[in-house]
Amino acid sequence: MKNFDFAEQFKVRTKIFALRVIKLFQALPKDSEAQILGKQLLRSATSVAANYRAACRSRSKAEFAAKIGVALEEADESLFWLEMLEESEIIKPSLLVALKQEAYELTAILATIRKNAAKK
């Protein structure tokens, strides 16, 4: 039951991350640079949640590993786009600290899940 509880809690966590990014996107300046970077972030962050959810419904170990791999790539990409928004000075760094930390943690957790899945 422990793995099921973790899976359900992590589904919620990735979905909350996606929702937080949606709210960030809605608050971005309307200039083209902010919108382009924001849309990239929006795609990758929502993909983390969608691919983790798909992994939980996978029909095989190979399918699970593939979906976890995609979710991991998207979490890392989300971190990249958050860094770009910060380093391009579109958003104040202080406003991104929590989201960047969450993206980093999601990346680390997904990397561990992928590593453990490969052992099985």
C-alpha positions in Angstrom: 0.0 0.0 0.0 2.9 2.3 0.6 3.9 2.6 -3.1 0.2 3.3 -4.0 0.1 6.1 -1.4 3.4 7.6 -2.7 2.1 7.4 -6.3 -1.1 9.2 -5.5 0.6 11.8 -3.5 3.2 12.4 -6.2 0.4 12.7 -8.8 -1.1 15.5 -6.7 2.3 17.1 -6.2 3.1 17.2 -10.0 -0.4 18.5 -10.7 0.0 21.3 -8.1 3.3 22.2 -9.7 1.6 22.4 -13.1 -1.2 24.6 -11.7 1.4 26.9 -10.0 3.1 27.3 -13.4 -0.2 28.1 -15.1 -0.7 30.9 -12.5 2.8 32.2 -13.2 2.2 32.2 -16.9 -1.0 34.2 -16.4 0.9 36.8 -14.6 3.8 37.1 -17.1 4.3 40.3 -19.1 2.6 40.2 -22.5 5.7 41.0 -24.5 6.8 38.3 -26.9 9.9 37.2 -25.0 8.0 36.5 -21.8 5.2 34.8 -23.6 7.6 32.5 -25.6 9.5 31.4 -22.6 6.3 31.2 -20.6 4.7 28.9 -23.1 7.7 26.6 -23.2 7.5 26.4 -19.4 3.8 25.8 -19.5 4.2 22.9 -21.9 7.0 21.2 -20.0 5.5 21.7 -16.5 2.1 20.3 -17.5 3.8 17.5 -19.3 5.5 16.4 -16.0 2.1 15.8 -14.4 0.6 14.2 -17.5 3.5 11.8 -18.1 3.7 10.8 -14.4 0.0 10.1 -14.5 0.4 8.0 -17.6 3.3 6.1 -16.0 1.1 5.1 -13.2 -1.3 3.6 -15.7 1.3 1.8 -17.7 0.8 -1.7 -18.8 4.4 -2.9 -18.6 7.7 -2.1 -17.0 9.1 -0.8 -20.2 6.1 1.6 -20.7 6.5 2.7 -17.1 10.2 3.4 -17.6 9.6 5.3 -20.8 6.9 7.6 -19.3 9.0 8.2 -16.2 11.9 9.1 -18.5 9.7 11.6 -20.3 8.4 13.1 -17.1 12.0 13.4 -15.8 13.1 15.2 -19.0 10.1 17.6 -18.8 10.9 18.4 -15.1 14.5 19.2 -16.0 13.3 21.3 -18.9 10.9 23.2 -16.6 13.8 24.0 -14.4 15.7 25.3 -17.5 12.8 27.6 -18.5 12.4 28.9 -15.0 16.1 29.7 -15.0 15.7 31.5 -18.4 12.9 33.6 -17.0 15.1 34.6 -14.1 18.4 35.2 -15.9 16.7 37.2 -18.7 15.3 39.4 -15.9 11.7 38.9 -17.0 10.8 37.8 -13.5 12.4 38.8 -10.2 14.4 35.9 -8.8 12.6 36.1 -5.5 9.4 35.2 -7.2 10.8 32.0 -8.7 12.7 30.5 -5.7 9.9 28.1 -4.6 9.0 27.0 -8.2 12.7 26.4 -9.0 13.1 24.4 -5.8 10.0 22.3 -6.7 11.2 21.7 -10.2 14.6 20.6 -8.8 13.0 18.3 -6.3 10.6 16.7 -8.9 13.6 16.1 -11.1 15.5 14.4 -8.3 12.6 12.2 -7.3 11.8 11.2 -10.9 15.5 10.4 -11.4 15.4 8.1 -8.4 12.1 6.5 -9.6 13.7 5.8 -13.0 16.9 4.4 -11.4 14.8 2.1 -9.2 12.6 1.0 -12.1 15.7 0.0 -14.1 16.8 -2.3 -11.2 13.5 -4.3 -11.3 
